[in-house]
């Protein structure tokens, strides 16, 4: 996984962005009572201590935030909600896991991997200073951006599967099989988190999950995220079926190549079968044959001629049956 050093970014409600902020700046933002977003990358003990002391997050939520590799989920605590949300990342597994602390006024995100979705939001804030009236709007922007980040990954899947299908028909070798298995492993990993995230936001958009400060109007926006996740999940299922089909085509191609080789070997063995009989027959050391088969004419007629006739007859039979 791609990791970088500890960094803290603070975005205020007016859309202004501060880079590499310290604890004092975070305390000022928290004391102001205004909405803000604090993004913490690769946190250490000092950062978790700050989250505990400044925001008063529940110890169980902080313990969860230290453990990465979780499924998407939403846990409600007194005064805030803890969410695990995934997006796409240009690293080995193609995923970035982000833990979100949300209380209706502020939003704190914690992650280790590089998050292109967060980078785009920060760059847009620096260029356009896009304000957000309330933190629920910011939460929607973040989860929507993380969801949209899956589309480039899906395009990469699509292109690689197309290339694999072409190679499977043209030259099905071991490298094709290895790439099919590699893609299937990545696809299973992405599909596992997207399916869980789809169910999570399905509950949020239906109002089944309690998020502080989320109004009925906000639920409509989260329904849009849910629709995108449904589409992404359907595409992943399609790619899984395509990879399974590519695997079947590969196995069929290998089987056909094996059958072709066996057919060639069977034809060669069939050609040599009568030849082995002829040379075996004339190789018998009987006195009659030794005394009577003595001339050059007998050698060419019986010895070589019968072998040539047998080969020609077999080739004619193979051609009639369209084996060659």
C-alpha positions, 0 to 999 in steps of 0.5 A: 500500500502506498503510504506517506508521512503524517499530514493534517488538512483543515477545510473551513465552512467558507471553503478555505484550506489550511495545510499541515495544521497543528493542534492549536488550529484544530482546537480553534476550529472546534471552539468556533462552533462552525462547520469544518473538515479535518483530514488526517493522513497516516495518524500516529499516537499524537494524532489519536490523542488529539482526537480523543482530547479535543473531540472527545470521541468514544474509546471504542470508535478510536480503537476501531479507527486504529484498525484498518481492513474493515468492511464499510459500516456505520456505528452511532455514538452519543453525539457523533457517528463513526463510518468506514467508507471506501474509494479507489486508489492507485495502489496494489489493491486499488482501494483506500479505506477511510474512517469518518467521524461525523457529528453534524457540525464537523467531519474528521477523516482518517486514512493511510493510503493516498486518497485521490478523492480527497485530493480532488476536493482539496484542489477544488477548494483551493481553486474555487473556495466552494463553501458548504452550509452544513457538514452534511453537505460536506459528508455527501461531497466526500462519499460521492467523490469516493464513490466516483473514484471507482469509475476509473478503476472500472474503466481499467478493469474493462480495458484489461478484460478486453485485452485478455479476451483478445489474447485468449483467442490469439495465444492462450498461454500461462501468462493469460491464466495468471492475469485472469487470476490476478484480475479476479482477486482484485475484482473480488476485493473491490466487489466485497467492499462495494457491495457492503457500501451499497447496502450501507448507503441504501439504509442511509438514503432510506432513513434507517440509519441515524446520522446527526444533522441529516435532513430529508433533503440530505437523504435525497443526495445520499440516494444519489450515492446509493444509485451510483453504488448500485451501478458500480456493483452491477458493473463488477458483477458483469466483469466477474461474469466476463472473467469467468467466461474468459477462463472457460474460453482459455480452458477450451482453447487449451483443450482444443490445442491438446486435442490437435496435438493428440490428433497429430500424434495419432496420425503419425502413429497410424502412418508408422503402424503398417510400416512397422508391420511390413518391416517386421514381416520381412525381417523374419529370419526364415530360410524361405525368405532368405533364399527367395527374396534376393534380387534388387527388384524384390527389394524395391517391390516388396520392401520399399514399394509396399511401404510407399503404397501404405503411406499413400493409402493412409494419406488418401484416407486422411484427406478423404475424411478431412483430417488433413 
